[in-house]
Amino acid sequence: MERFAWSAHILPGKKEIYIERHDKIWPEMTEVLTRAGIRNYTIWNTKNQLFGYYECDDLEYAARVQAESEVVDRWNESMKGIMEIDMDPETGTAVMLRQVFLHDPV
């Protein structure tokens, strides 16, 4: 299993619409995530900061499926003006955060 984490921020006054968009996420968007092998995808929020995390078996494959998806392109376009996130030009996905600690006693 591989892990992917990203961070971003919500633009001032846009938190409620950000939350609403995710409460009503498009079924075709979740289908892309499933096709990409993404699971346990969670997004956390404090003030205007966002932290996203997901697990998958192959990060390269997950990034490629998302980068090639017209649905993801439409989703990203719909989120412009609501949030800002650094994108990796090589993968077309969010810049991955560096893991610095893991406690996994299993």
N, C-alpha and C positions, 0 to 999 in steps of 0.2 A: 504494500500500500504506500502511496505517495501522498503528501499533503501540500496544499497550496494556500497561502494567506496573502491578503492584499489590504491596503488601507486607502481611504479617500476622505473627502469631507463634503458635507452638504452645504450648499450655498445658503447665505442668510435668508431666513423666512421660508425655506423650502422643505423643512423637515416633514411636515404633515403630508405634502404631496409625495415625497419620497416613500414614506410609509404606506400611503394609499396605493401607490403603483405596485408595491410588493405584496400588499394584501390582495390585489387583483392581477397578479402576474399572469401573463398570457399562457395558456396551455401549450402553445407551440414553443414558447421559450423553455418551459420545463421539459418538453420533449427533447429539445436540443441538448440540455444538460444531461438528461438520461442517456441519450445516444452517445454523448462524449464520455460516459462512464463516471460522471460526477455524482457523488453521494455525500450525505451528511453536510450539505451546503448550508451554512449559517452566516448571517450578517448581524453584527452587534453594533450598537450605537450609544454614544455618550456625547452630550452637547451636540456639536455639529460634526464630530468625528465618526467614521465608519471603520469597522474591521470585518473583513470577510474571510471565511475559511471553508475549504472543502477537501474531500479525500477522493482519490481515484487510483486506478491501477497503473496508469500511464499518463504522466503530465504532458508529454509531448503530443500524444494523441488527443487528449482533452483540449489542449490549446489549439491544435489544428482544426478540430471539429468546430470549435467556437469561431475561429478566425475565418473559416470558410462559410459560415452560416449567414444567410440573408436575414434571418430572424434576429440574430444577435446584432447585426448592423442596425436594424430598425429599432431594437431595444436601446442600444447605445445612443442613437439619434434622439429617441424620446426622452432620454435622461439628461441631455444637454440642457444647461440652464438650471438644472436641479442639483447636480453634484459635479465635482471635479475629481478625476482620478488619473494618475500617471499610467500611460499605456506603454508597453514594451513594443517597439517597432518591429522586432524580429518575430515575436509570437502573435502579435495582435491582441494580446490579453493584458490584463492589469500587470503592473510590475510586481513580481513576487517578493514578499518580505523574507528576510533571512531568519531562519529559525536559530535561536540562541539557547533554548532550553527545552527539554522534554522530560517529563516524569511519566514513565510507563512501566510499572512494576510487573506487568504480565510476562 
